[in-house]
Amino acid sequence: MAKTNLRRQLQEAALRLFLERGYDQTTATEIAAQVGGTERTFFRYFPSKRDILFDEDALHERLELAIAEAPAGIGSMDLLHHILRSLIPLLEENRPLTEPARRLIAVTPALLERQLAKTAATTSTLAAGLRQRGM
């Protein structure tokens, strides 16, 4: 099974279990078992249970790539437009998980804290890329 496919299956299983049982009542072992894996399988893909709903590495990679690949000399608004358009495939890919995850995050303090940290890290990545371009 492809690594990205198993990662996605773990995310889908986690979201399903979190919504059925609650975040705090669901373990990493139970999530992994849903896809035929073990606790070790889970932690091969995610550093913690609260990270499973966030695909931060992929987002940061795409941000950095979009900034690096943007044409030289474009203005800040055109650069921002270029960056946002480059994120569309990732956003579309994650769309089936986004709305149910958003509802869960809103009522789960550990996940809300993770969402806020993710937003801050994404802002830092974007700001660093813009600074590299002299903006």
N, CA, C and O atoms as CSV, one atom per row, in Angstrom:
chain,resi,resn,atom,element,x,y,z
A,1,MET,N,N,0.847,-1.179,0.000
A,1,MET,CA,C,0.000,0.000,0.000
A,1,MET,C,C,0.887,1.234,0.000
A,1,MET,O,O,1.859,1.291,0.753
A,2,ALA,N,N,0.574,2.213,-0.823
A,2,ALA,CA,C,1.373,3.426,-0.924
A,2,ALA,C,C,1.332,4.192,0.389
A,2,ALA,O,O,0.320,4.207,1.090
A,3,LYS,N,N,2.452,4.825,0.705
A,3,LYS,CA,C,2.567,5.558,1.960
A,3,LYS,C,C,1.497,6.639,2.081
A,3,LYS,O,O,0.866,6.766,3.129
A,4,THR,N,N,1.287,7.418,1.019
A,4,THR,CA,C,0.298,8.489,1.091
A,4,THR,C,C,-1.110,7.929,1.241
A,4,THR,O,O,-1.947,8.539,1.906
A,5,ASN,N,N,-1.381,6.787,0.639
A,5,ASN,CA,C,-2.693,6.169,0.754
A,5,ASN,C,C,-2.953,5.723,2.195
A,5,ASN,O,O,-4.041,5.958,2.721
A,6,LEU,N,N,-1.993,5.096,2.827
A,6,LEU,CA,C,-2.164,4.663,4.211
A,6,LEU,C,C,-2.294,5.865,5.140
A,6,LEU,O,O,-3.091,5.846,6.078
A,7,ARG,N,N,-1.523,6.894,4.884
A,7,ARG,CA,C,-1.622,8.122,5.680
A,7,ARG,C,C,-3.047,8.669,5.604
A,7,ARG,O,O,-3.640,9.015,6.626
A,8,ARG,N,N,-3.583,8.744,4.408
A,8,ARG,CA,C,-4.937,9.264,4.229
A,8,ARG,C,C,-5.965,8.345,4.892
A,8,ARG,O,O,-6.918,8.827,5.503
A,9,GLN,N,N,-5.783,7.036,4.778
A,9,GLN,CA,C,-6.705,6.101,5.419
A,9,GLN,C,C,-6.690,6.286,6.941
A,9,GLN,O,O,-7.738,6.216,7.583
A,10,LEU,N,N,-5.531,6.516,7.505
A,10,LEU,CA,C,-5.434,6.780,8.945
A,10,LEU,C,C,-6.190,8.062,9.302
A,10,LEU,O,O,-6.906,8.110,10.302
A,11,GLN,N,N,-6.028,9.090,8.484
A,11,GLN,CA,C,-6.735,10.350,8.747
A,11,GLN,C,C,-8.249,10.152,8.695
A,11,GLN,O,O,-8.973,10.641,9.562
A,12,GLU,N,N,-8.719,9.440,7.688
A,12,GLU,CA,C,-10.155,9.197,7.561
A,12,GLU,C,C,-10.683,8.364,8.722
A,12,GLU,O,O,-11.760,8.644,9.249
A,13,ALA,N,N,-9.930,7.344,9.122
A,13,ALA,CA,C,-10.341,6.501,10.252
A,13,ALA,C,C,-10.371,7.320,11.541
A,13,ALA,O,O,-11.295,7.189,12.344
A,14,ALA,N,N,-9.372,8.153,11.733
A,14,ALA,CA,C,-9.324,8.988,12.938
A,14,ALA,C,C,-10.522,9.918,13.001
A,14,ALA,O,O,-11.184,10.020,14.033
A,15,LEU,N,N,-10.796,10.584,11.911
A,15,LEU,CA,C,-11.921,11.513,11.902
A,15,LEU,C,C,-13.234,10.782,12.189
A,15,LEU,O,O,-14.064,11.256,12.965
A,16,ARG,N,N,-13.405,9.642,11.564
A,16,ARG,CA,C,-14.617,8.842,11.786
A,16,ARG,C,C,-14.740,8.447,13.272
A,16,ARG,O,O,-15.806,8.592,13.870
A,17,LEU,N,N,-13.652,7.954,13.851
A,17,LEU,CA,C,-13.690,7.536,15.262
A,17,LEU,C,C,-13.858,8.733,16.198
A,17,LEU,O,O,-14.593,8.650,17.182
A,18,PHE,N,N,-13.189,9.832,15.902
A,18,PHE,CA,C,-13.331,11.027,16.740
A,18,PHE,C,C,-14.786,11.498,16.752
A,18,PHE,O,O,-15.314,11.880,17.797
A,19,LEU,N,N,-15.424,11.466,15.591
A,19,LEU,CA,C,-16.810,11.914,15.510
A,19,LEU,C,C,-17.765,10.932,16.190
A,19,LEU,O,O,-18.766,11.345,16.776
A,20,GLU,N,N,-17.459,9.635,16.113
A,20,GLU,CA,C,-18.317,8.615,16.741
A,20,GLU,C,C,-18.131,8.559,18.250
A,20,GLU,O,O,-19.109,8.535,18.998
A,21,ARG,N,N,-16.876,8.538,18.701
A,21,ARG,CA,C,-16.560,8.287,20.115
A,21,ARG,C,C,-16.108,9.512,20.884
A,21,ARG,O,O,-16.228,9.572,22.108
A,22,GLY,N,N,-15.591,10.478,20.162
A,22,GLY,CA,C,-14.970,11.637,20.786
A,22,GLY,C,C,-13.458,11.528,20.685
A,22,GLY,O,O,-12.900,10.431,20.670
A,23,TYR,N,N,-12.820,12.653,20.617
A,23,TYR,CA,C,-11.363,12.696,20.476
A,23,TYR,C,C,-10.665,12.026,21.651
A,23,TYR,O,O,-9.799,11.172,21.463
A,24,ASP,N,N,-11.044,12.415,22.856
A,24,ASP,CA,C,-10.367,11.896,24.053
A,24,ASP,C,C,-10.593,10.404,24.272
A,24,ASP,O,O,-9.778,9.749,24.922
A,25,GLN,N,N,-11.672,9.863,23.748
A,25,GLN,CA,C,-11.990,8.448,23.947
A,25,GLN,C,C,-11.390,7.546,22.860
A,25,GLN,O,O,-11.579,6.330,22.890
A,26,THR,N,N,-10.683,8.127,21.922
A,26,THR,CA,C,-10.106,7.360,20.816
A,26,THR,C,C,-8.589,7.312,20.952
A,26,THR,O,O,-7.952,8.338,21.189
A,27,THR,N,N,-8.009,6.124,20.804
A,27,THR,CA,C,-6.557,5.978,20.915
A,27,THR,C,C,-5.916,5.812,19.537
A,27,THR,O,O,-6.581,5.462,18.562
A,28,ALA,N,N,-4.632,6.068,19.483
A,28,ALA,CA,C,-3.868,5.863,18.252
A,28,ALA,C,C,-3.933,4.398,17.825
A,28,ALA,O,O,-4.013,4.103,16.632
A,29,THR,N,N,-3.900,3.502,18.770
A,29,THR,CA,C,-3.978,2.068,18.474
A,29,THR,C,C,-5.304,1.726,17.799
A,29,THR,O,O,-5.334,0.958,16.838
A,30,GLU,N,N,-6.402,2.297,18.302
A,30,GLU,CA,C,-7.719,2.044,17.708
A,30,GLU,C,C,-7.802,2.597,16.284
A,30,GLU,O,O,-8.391,1.976,15.399
A,31,ILE,N,N,-7.211,3.760,16.078
A,31,ILE,CA,C,-7.205,4.351,14.737
A,31,ILE,C,C,-6.446,3.445,13.779
A,31,ILE,O,O,-6.940,3.135,12.694
A,32,ALA,N,N,-5.257,3.020,14.169
A,32,ALA,CA,C,-4.442,2.155,13.314
A,32,ALA,C,C,-5.138,0.837,13.025
A,32,ALA,O,O,-5.070,0.324,11.908
A,33,ALA,N,N,-5.804,0.293,14.025
A,33,ALA,CA,C,-6.506,-0.988,13.840
A,33,ALA,C,C,-7.588,-0.879,12.766
A,33,ALA,O,O,-7.890,-1.866,12.095
A,34,GLN,N,N,-8.164,0.287,12.599
A,34,GLN,CA,C,-9.202,0.488,11.586
A,34,GLN,C,C,-8.676,0.264,10.167
A,34,GLN,O,O,-9.447,-0.049,9.260
A,35,VAL,N,N,-7.373,0.422,9.979
A,35,VAL,CA,C,-6.772,0.238,8.645
A,35,VAL,C,C,-5.837,-0.965,8.623
A,35,VAL,O,O,-5.017,-1.108,7.716
A,36,GLY,N,N,-5.964,-1.828,9.630
A,36,GLY,CA,C,-5.154,-3.040,9.665
A,36,GLY,C,C,-3.744,-2.822,10.154
A,36,GLY,O,O,-2.861,-3.637,9.886
A,37,GLY,N,N,-3.514,-1.733,10.870
A,37,GLY,CA,C,-2.173,-1.427,11.366
A,37,GLY,C,C,-2.086,-1.533,12.874
A,37,GLY,O,O,-3.025,-1.959,13.546
A,38,THR,N,N,-0.943,-1.139,13.383
A,38,THR,CA,C,-0.667,-1.159,14.816
A,38,THR,C,C,-0.359,0.263,15.279
A,38,THR,O,O,-0.284,1.190,14.473
A,39,GLU,N,N,-0.186,0.415,16.572
A,39,GLU,CA,C,0.192,1.718,17.123
A,39,GLU,C,C,1.485,2.218,16.463
A,39,GLU,O,O,1.633,3.409,16.188
A,40,ARG,N,N,2.386,1.320,16.221
A,40,ARG,CA,C,3.642,1.682,15.555
A,40,ARG,C,C,3.376,2.248,14.145
A,40,ARG,O,O,4.022,3.205,13.719
A,41,THR,N,N,2.425,1.646,13.440
A,41,THR,CA,C,2.028,2.143,12.123
A,41,THR,C,C,1.580,3.591,12.239
A,41,THR,O,O,1.999,4.447,11.460
A,42,PHE,N,N,0.726,3.857,13.220
A,42,PHE,CA,C,0.211,5.207,13.430
A,42,PHE,C,C,1.353,6.202,13.600
A,42,PHE,O,O,1.395,7.234,12.930
A,43,PHE,N,N,2.274,5.884,14.499
A,43,PHE,CA,C,3.341,6.836,14.826
A,43,PHE,C,C,4.423,6.914,13.753
A,43,PHE,O,O,5.297,7.778,13.826
A,44,ARG,N,N,4.380,6.051,12.784
A,44,ARG,CA,C,5.267,6.169,11.625
A,44,ARG,C,C,4.825,7.346,10.757
A,44,ARG,O,O,5.643,7.949,10.063
A,45,TYR,N,N,3.553,7.667,10.795
A,45,TYR,CA,C,2.988,8.723,9.955
A,45,TYR,C,C,2.696,10.018,10.695
A,45,TYR,O,O,2.714,11.093,10.094
A,46,PHE,N,N,2.426,9.928,11.995
A,46,PHE,CA,C,2.027,11.110,12.758
A,46,PHE,C,C,2.748,11.133,14.103
A,46,PHE,O,O,2.827,10.108,14.780
A,47,PRO,N,N,3.276,12.295,14.496
A,47,PRO,CA,C,3.993,12.366,15.771
A,47,PRO,C,C,3.084,12.231,16.989
A,47,PRO,O,O,3.528,11.808,18.056
A,48,SER,N,N,1.799,12.594,16.828
A,48,SER,CA,C,0.857,12.467,17.943
A,48,SER,C,C,-0.564,12.370,17.402
A,48,SER,O,O,-0.816,12.636,16.227
A,49,LYS,N,N,-1.466,11.995,18.259
A,49,LYS,CA,C,-2.868,11.857,17.857
A,49,LYS,C,C,-3.425,13.199,17.390
A,49,LYS,O,O,-4.208,13.240,16.441
A,50,ARG,N,N,-3.044,14.273,18.026
A,50,ARG,CA,C,-3.614,15.572,17.658
A,50,ARG,C,C,-3.084,16.097,16.328
A,50,ARG,O,O,-3.634,17.054,15.784
A,51,ASP,N,N,-2.035,15.494,15.800
A,51,ASP,CA,C,-1.487,15.930,14.511
A,51,ASP,C,C,-2.168,15.271,13.313
A,51,ASP,O,O,-1.943,15.690,12.177
A,52,ILE,N,N,-2.985,14.264,13.539
A,52,ILE,CA,C,-3.498,13.470,12.427
A,52,ILE,C,C,-4.441,14.240,11.506
A,52,ILE,O,O,-4.538,13.916,10.322
A,53,LEU,N,N,-5.119,15.229,12.013
A,53,LEU,CA,C,-6.045,15.978,11.173
A,53,LEU,C,C,-5.385,17.143,10.442
A,53,LEU,O,O,-6.051,17.867,9.702
A,54,PHE,N,N,-4.109,17.323,10.639
A,54,PHE,CA,C,-3.406,18.452,10.050
A,54,PHE,C,C,-2.309,17.958,9.122
A,54,PHE,O,O,-1.488,17.124,9.505
A,55,ASP,N,N,-2.300,18.471,7.912
A,55,ASP,CA,C,-1.309,18.070,6.926
A,55,ASP,C,C,-0.322,19.220,6.722
A,55,ASP,O,O,-0.093,19.682,5.604
A,56,GLU,N,N,0.243,19.655,7.819
A,56,GLU,CA,C,1.077,20.850,7.833
A,56,GLU,C,C,2.323,20.736,6.954
A,56,GLU,O,O,2.683,21.697,6.275
A,57,ASP,N,N,2.973,19.597,6.956
A,57,ASP,CA,C,4.184,19.447,6.129
A,57,ASP,C,C,3.884,19.680,4.661
A,57,ASP,O,O,4.632,20.385,3.983
A,58,ALA,N,N,2.812,19.106,4.164
A,58,ALA,CA,C,2.447,19.285,2.760
A,58,ALA,C,C,2.134,20.745,2.464
A,58,ALA,O,O,2.515,21.264,1.416
A,59,LEU,N,N,1.447,21.401,3.376
A,59,LEU,CA,C,1.111,22.815,3.186
A,59,LEU,C,C,2.368,23.670,3.123
A,59,LEU,O,O,2.502,24.521,2.243
A,60,HIS,N,N,3.283,23.449,4.048
A,60,HIS,CA,C,4.526,24.238,4.071
A,60,HIS,C,C,5.378,23.979,2.829
A,60,HIS,O,O,5.966,24.902,2.265
A,61,GLU,N,N,5.436,22.727,2.414
A,61,GLU,CA,C,6.197,22.400,1.195
A,61,GLU,C,C,5.620,23.125,-0.016
A,61,GLU,O,O,6.357,23.677,-0.833
A,62,ARG,N,N,4.291,23.116,-0.122
A,62,ARG,CA,C,3.652,23.783,-1.270
A,62,ARG,C,C,3.813,25.294,-1.202
A,62,ARG,O,O,4.006,25.938,-2.233
A,63,LEU,N,N,3.737,25.866,-0.018
A,63,LEU,CA,C,3.967,27.304,0.124
A,63,LEU,C,C,5.380,27.675,-0.314
A,63,LEU,O,O,5.577,28.589,-1.114
A,64,GLU,N,N,6.349,26.957,0.218
A,64,GLU,CA,C,7.742,27.242,-0.112
A,64,GLU,C,C,8.005,27.066,-1.607
A,64,GLU,O,O,8.700,27.882,-2.212
A,65,LEU,N,N,7.464,26.025,-2.197
A,65,LEU,CA,C,7.642,25.777,-3.623
A,65,LEU,C,C,6.987,26.880,-4.461
A,65,LEU,O,O,7.575,27.359,-5.430
A,66,ALA,N,N,5.782,27.275,-4.087
A,66,ALA,CA,C,5.082,28.328,-4.833
A,66,ALA,C,C,5.851,29.642,-4.790
A,66,ALA,O,O,5.949,30.342,-5.798
A,67,ILE,N,N,6.390,29.973,-3.641
A,67,ILE,CA,C,7.167,31.206,-3.508
A,67,ILE,C,C,8.426,31.122,-4.361
A,67,ILE,O,O,8.776,32.074,-5.060
A,68,ALA,N,N,9.101,29.986,-4.301
A,68,ALA,CA,C,10.344,29.813,-5.057
A,68,ALA,C,C,10.103,29.814,-6.565
A,68,ALA,O,O,10.936,30.312,-7.322
A,69,GLU,N,N,8.986,29.267,-7.001
A,69,GLU,CA,C,8.705,29.141,-8.433
A,69,GLU,C,C,8.024,30.372,-9.032
A,69,GLU,O,O,7.871,30.456,-10.251
A,70,ALA,N,N,7.623,31.308,-8.212
A,70,ALA,CA,C,6.940,32.489,-8.732
A,70,ALA,C,C,7.889,33.285,-9.625
A,70,ALA,O,O,9.084,33.377,-9.344
A,71,PRO,N,N,7.360,33.849,-10.686
A,71,PRO,CA,C,8.210,34.636,-11.586
A,71,PRO,C,C,8.894,35.790,-10.853
A,71,PRO,O,O,8.310,36.413,-9.967
A,72,ALA,N,N,10.106,36.055,-11.227
A,72,ALA,CA,C,10.859,37.168,-10.630
A,72,ALA,C,C,10.191,38.482,-11.000
A,72,ALA,O,O,9.647,38.625,-12.096
A,73,GLY,N,N,10.233,39.426,-10.096
A,73,GLY,CA,C,9.764,40.766,-10.392
A,73,GLY,C,C,8.266,40.989,-10.284
A,73,GLY,O,O,7.801,42.102,-10.528
A,74,ILE,N,N,7.501,39.975,-9.930
A,74,ILE,CA,C,6.064,40.220,-9.811
A,74,ILE,C,C,5.780,40.954,-8.508
A,74,ILE,O,O,6.529,40.839,-7.538
A,75,GLY,N,N,4.701,41.699,-8.502
A,75,GLY,CA,C,4.325,42.456,-7.312
A,75,GLY,C,C,3.775,41.569,-6.218
A,75,GLY,O,O,3.512,40.384,-6.425
A,76,SER,N,N,3.607,42.154,-5.065
A,76,SER,CA,C,3.181,41.381,-3.901
A,76,SER,C,C,1.780,40.787,-4.074
A,76,SER,O,O,1.552,39.653,-3.653
A,77,MET,N,N,0.844,41.511,-4.675
A,77,MET,CA,C,-0.505,40.971,-4.868
A,77,MET,C,C,-0.497,39.845,-5.894
A,77,MET,O,O,-1.203,38.851,-5.725
A,78,ASP,N,N,0.293,39.989,-6.951
A,78,ASP,CA,C,0.390,38.916,-7.937
A,78,ASP,C,C,1.064,37.687,-7.332
A,78,ASP,O,O,0.699,36.553,-7.641
A,79,LEU,N,N,2.040,37.921,-6.479
A,79,LEU,CA,C,2.705,36.801,-5.802
A,79,LEU,C,C,1.717,36.082,-4.884
A,79,LEU,O,O,1.655,34.853,-4.866
A,80,LEU,N,N,0.962,36.847,-4.138
A,80,LEU,CA,C,-0.029,36.238,-3.258
A,80,LEU,C,C,-1.047,35.434,-4.065
A,80,LEU,O,O,-1.416,34.328,-3.671
A,81,HIS,N,N,-1.492,35.972,-5.166
A,81,HIS,CA,C,-2.424,35.261,-6.046
A,81,HIS,C,C,-1.800,33.960,-6.548
A,81,HIS,O,O,-2.453,32.916,-6.557
A,82,HIS,N,N,-0.547,34.024,-6.960
A,82,HIS,CA,C,0.181,32.832,-7.431
A,82,HIS,C,C,0.257,31.771,-6.322
A,82,HIS,O,O,0.025,30.588,-6.571
A,83,ILE,N,N,0.575,32.195,-5.127
A,83,ILE,CA,C,0.696,31.269,-3.993
A,83,ILE,C,C,-0.643,30.603,-3.705
A,83,ILE,O,O,-0.719,29.383,-3.566
A,84,LEU,N,N,-1.687,31.401,-3.618
A,84,LEU,CA,C,-3.003,30.852,-3.301
A,84,LEU,C,C,-3.485,29.891,-4.386
A,84,LEU,O,O,-4.062,28.849,-4.076
A,85,ARG,N,N,-3.257,30.225,-5.633
A,85,ARG,CA,C,-3.655,29.325,-6.720
A,85,ARG,C,C,-2.886,28.005,-6.648
A,85,ARG,O,O,-3.426,26.955,-6.995
A,86,SER,N,N,-1.643,28.051,-6.205
A,86,SER,CA,C,-0.853,26.824,-6.120
A,86,SER,C,C,-1.355,25.894,-5.023
A,86,SER,O,O,-1.077,24.695,-5.046
A,87,LEU,N,N,-2.090,26.442,-4.067
A,87,LEU,CA,C,-2.616,25.628,-2.964
A,87,LEU,C,C,-3.925,24.924,-3.319
A,87,LEU,O,O,-4.361,24.033,-2.590
A,88,ILE,N,N,-4.545,25.304,-4.406
A,88,ILE,CA,C,-5.846,24.732,-4.767
A,88,ILE,C,C,-5.819,23.200,-4.813
A,88,ILE,O,O,-6.716,22.583,-4.240
A,89,PRO,N,N,-4.851,22.555,-5.457
A,89,PRO,CA,C,-4.874,21.079,-5.469
A,89,PRO,C,C,-4.850,20.461,-4.066
A,89,PRO,O,O,-5.557,19.486,-3.811
A,90,LEU,N,N,-4.055,21.012,-3.168
A,90,LEU,CA,C,-3.990,20.490,-1.801
A,90,LEU,C,C,-5.316,20.703,-1.086
A,90,LEU,O,O,-5.805,19.809,-0.395
A,91,LEU,N,N,-5.890,21.874,-1.248
A,91,LEU,CA,C,-7.176,22.165,-0.608
A,91,LEU,C,C,-8.285,21.261,-1.148
A,91,LEU,O,O,-9.119,20.774,-0.386
A,92,GLU,N,N,-8.291,21.043,-2.439
A,92,GLU,CA,C,-9.288,20.151,-3.043
A,92,GLU,C,C,-9.108,18.708,-2.558
A,92,GLU,O,O,-10.080,18.008,-2.275
A,93,GLU,N,N,-7.867,18.288,-2.470
A,93,GLU,CA,C,-7.574,16.927,-2.007
A,93,GLU,C,C,-8.072,16.713,-0.576
A,93,GLU,O,O,-8.550,15.631,-0.234
A,94,ASN,N,N,-7.957,17.738,0.243
A,94,ASN,CA,C,-8.335,17.626,1.645
A,94,ASN,C,C,-9.781,18.030,1.935
A,94,ASN,O,O,-10.236,17.934,3.075
A,95,ARG,N,N,-10.490,18.473,0.927
A,95,ARG,CA,C,-11.860,18.964,1.107
A,95,ARG,C,C,-12.780,17.974,1.829
A,95,ARG,O,O,-13.533,18.403,2.704
A,96,PRO,N,N,-12.761,16.670,1.510
A,96,PRO,CA,C,-13.681,15.751,2.212
A,96,PRO,C,C,-13.467,15.692,3.723
A,96,PRO,O,O,-14.393,15.365,4.465
A,97,LEU,N,N,-12.275,16.002,4.178
A,97,LEU,CA,C,-11.989,15.965,5.617
A,97,LEU,C,C,-12.184,17.323,6.290
A,97,LEU,O,O,-12.371,17.392,7.504
A,98,THR,N,N,-12.140,18.383,5.520
A,98,THR,CA,C,-12.065,19.724,6.083
A,98,THR,C,C,-13.261,20.106,6.944
A,98,THR,O,O,-13.074,20.504,8.093
A,99,GLU,N,N,-14.467,20.002,6.436
A,99,GLU,CA,C,-15.637,20.456,7.191
A,99,GLU,C,C,-15.880,19.624,8.443
A,99,GLU,O,O,-16.074,20.200,9.513
A,100,PRO,N,N,-15.880,18.292,8.360
A,100,PRO,CA,C,-16.061,17.536,9.610
A,100,PRO,C,C,-14.928,17.795,10.606
A,100,PRO,O,O,-15.164,17.845,11.813
A,101,ALA,N,N,-13.716,17.957,10.114
A,101,ALA,CA,C,-12.587,18.236,11.007
A,101,ALA,C,C,-12.744,19.606,11.656
A,101,ALA,O,O,-12.448,19.772,12.839
A,102,ARG,N,N,-13.201,20.575,10.896
A,102,ARG,CA,C,-13.393,21.923,11.436
A,102,ARG,C,C,-14.381,21.905,12.610
A,102,ARG,O,O,-14.148,22.543,13.637
A,103,ARG,N,N,-15.471,21.177,12.447
A,103,ARG,CA,C,-16.462,21.079,13.536
A,103,ARG,C,C,-15.857,20.410,14.767
A,103,ARG,O,O,-16.088,20.846,15.895
A,104,LEU,N,N,-15.092,19.361,14.546
A,104,LEU,CA,C,-14.458,18.650,15.652
A,104,LEU,C,C,-13.428,19.527,16.360
A,104,LEU,O,O,-13.376,19.562,17.589
A,105,ILE,N,N,-12.618,20.227,15.589
A,105,ILE,CA,C,-11.588,21.111,16.144
A,105,ILE,C,C,-12.222,22.185,17.027
A,105,ILE,O,O,-11.687,22.517,18.085
A,106,ALA,N,N,-13.350,22.724,16.598
A,106,ALA,CA,C,-14.013,23.801,17.334
A,106,ALA,C,C,-14.431,23.406,18.744
A,106,ALA,O,O,-14.552,24.266,19.617
A,107,VAL,N,N,-14.653,22.116,18.975
A,107,VAL,CA,C,-15.127,21.668,20.293
A,107,VAL,C,C,-14.105,20.815,21.045
A,107,VAL,O,O,-14.420,20.236,22.085
A,108,THR,N,N,-12.882,20.739,20.518
A,108,THR,CA,C,-11.847,19.906,21.145
A,108,THR,C,C,-10.631,20.771,21.454
A,108,THR,O,O,-9.879,21.118,20.544
A,109,PRO,N,N,-10.423,21.129,22.730
A,109,PRO,CA,C,-9.334,22.047,23.080
A,109,PRO,C,C,-7.951,21.641,22.550
A,109,PRO,O,O,-7.208,22.498,22.071
A,110,ALA,N,N,-7.598,20.376,22.624
A,110,ALA,CA,C,-6.271,19.949,22.149
A,110,ALA,C,C,-6.116,20.189,20.656
A,110,ALA,O,O,-5.040,20.563,20.190
A,111,LEU,N,N,-7.185,19.974,19.910
A,111,LEU,CA,C,-7.136,20.186,18.465
A,111,LEU,C,C,-7.189,21.669,18.117
A,111,LEU,O,O,-6.554,22.109,17.159
A,112,LEU,N,N,-7.936,22.427,18.885
A,112,LEU,CA,C,-7.999,23.875,18.660
A,112,LEU,C,C,-6.627,24.495,18.901
A,112,LEU,O,O,-6.190,25.366,18.149
A,113,GLU,N,N,-5.961,24.045,19.945
A,113,GLU,CA,C,-4.603,24.534,20.224
A,113,GLU,C,C,-3.674,24.189,19.070
A,113,GLU,O,O,-2.843,25.005,18.673
A,114,ARG,N,N,-3.810,22.993,18.535
A,114,ARG,CA,C,-2.977,22.562,17.408
A,114,ARG,C,C,-3.277,23.385,16.165
A,114,ARG,O,O,-2.364,23.737,15.418
A,115,GLN,N,N,-4.551,23.695,15.936
A,115,GLN,CA,C,-4.947,24.531,14.797
A,115,GLN,C,C,-4.330,25.923,14.897
A,115,GLN,O,O,-3.841,26.465,13.905
A,116,LEU,N,N,-4.354,26.496,16.089
A,116,LEU,CA,C,-3.765,27.826,16.277
A,116,LEU,C,C,-2.254,27.797,16.048
A,116,LEU,O,O,-1.702,28.714,15.440
A,117,ALA,N,N,-1.592,26.763,16.525
A,117,ALA,CA,C,-0.152,26.628,16.297
A,117,ALA,C,C,0.142,26.441,14.813
A,117,ALA,O,O,1.116,26.988,14.296
A,118,LYS,N,N,-0.687,25.679,14.136
A,118,LYS,CA,C,-0.520,25.453,12.704
A,118,LYS,C,C,-0.661,26.766,11.937
A,118,LYS,O,O,0.128,27.053,11.036
A,119,THR,N,N,-1.650,27.547,12.291
A,119,THR,CA,C,-1.857,28.836,11.632
A,119,THR,C,C,-0.653,29.748,11.834
A,119,THR,O,O,-0.214,30.412,10.895
A,120,ALA,N,N,-0.123,29.787,13.041
A,120,ALA,CA,C,1.051,30.615,13.312
A,120,ALA,C,C,2.268,30.138,12.509
A,120,ALA,O,O,3.021,30.956,11.981
A,121,ALA,N,N,2.459,28.824,12.418
A,121,ALA,CA,C,3.592,28.279,11.659
A,121,ALA,C,C,3.440,28.554,10.169
A,121,ALA,O,O,4.424,28.844,9.489
A,122,THR,N,N,2.230,28.467,9.664
A,122,THR,CA,C,1.979,28.745,8.251
A,122,THR,C,C,2.258,30.217,7.952
A,122,THR,O,O,2.852,30.539,6.923
A,123,THR,N,N,1.838,31.101,8.838
A,123,THR,CA,C,2.104,32.530,8.682
A,123,THR,C,C,3.609,32.786,8.663
A,123,THR,O,O,4.090,33.589,7.864
A,124,SER,N,N,4.347,32.117,9.528
A,124,SER,CA,C,5.806,32.274,9.573
A,124,SER,C,C,6.467,31.796,8.284
A,124,SER,O,O,7.381,32.440,7.771
A,125,THR,N,N,5.998,30.661,7.765
A,125,THR,CA,C,6.550,30.144,6.511
A,125,THR,C,C,6.298,31.126,5.375
A,125,THR,O,O,7.198,31.404,4.582
A,126,LEU,N,N,5.107,31.640,5.294
A,126,LEU,CA,C,4.758,32.599,4.254
A,126,LEU,C,C,5.573,33.883,4.402
A,126,LEU,O,O,6.104,34.398,3.418
A,127,ALA,N,N,5.673,34.393,5.608
A,127,ALA,CA,C,6.438,35.623,5.856
A,127,ALA,C,C,7.913,35.441,5.502
A,127,ALA,O,O,8.526,36.331,4.911
A,128,ALA,N,N,8.480,34.293,5.862
A,128,ALA,CA,C,9.894,34.033,5.555
A,128,ALA,C,C,10.108,33.987,4.041
A,128,ALA,O,O,11.093,34.528,3.539
A,129,GLY,N,N,9.203,33.353,3.324
A,129,GLY,CA,C,9.327,33.297,1.870
A,129,GLY,C,C,9.214,34.652,1.236
A,129,GLY,O,O,9.937,34.954,0.286
A,130,LEU,N,N,8.322,35.479,1.740
A,130,LEU,CA,C,8.173,36.828,1.195
A,130,LEU,C,C,9.410,37.686,1.498
A,130,LEU,O,O,9.847,38.472,0.657
A,131,ARG,N,N,9.960,37.529,2.690
A,131,ARG,CA,C,11.191,38.255,3.039
A,131,ARG,C,C,12.330,37.860,2.103
A,131,ARG,O,O,13.114,38.712,1.684
A,132,GLN,N,N,12.426,36.561,1.771
A,132,GLN,CA,C,13.476,36.108,0.854
A,132,GLN,C,C,13.355,36.774,-0.499
A,132,GLN,O,O,14.353,36.974,-1.191
A,133,ARG,N,N,12.157,37.113,-0.873
A,133,ARG,CA,C,11.921,37.772,-2.163
A,133,ARG,C,C,11.990,39.287,-2.043
A,133,ARG,O,O,11.734,40.003,-3.011
A,134,GLY,N,N,12.337,39.775,-0.854
A,134,GLY,CA,C,12.482,41.215,-0.653
A,134,GLY,C,C,11.157,41.942,-0.487
A,134,GLY,O,O,11.061,43.133,-0.782
A,135,MET,N,N,10.159,41.252,-0.027
A,135,MET,CA,C,8.845,41.886,0.141
A,135,MET,C,C,8.522,42.064,1.605
A,135,MET,O,O,7.458,42.581,1.944
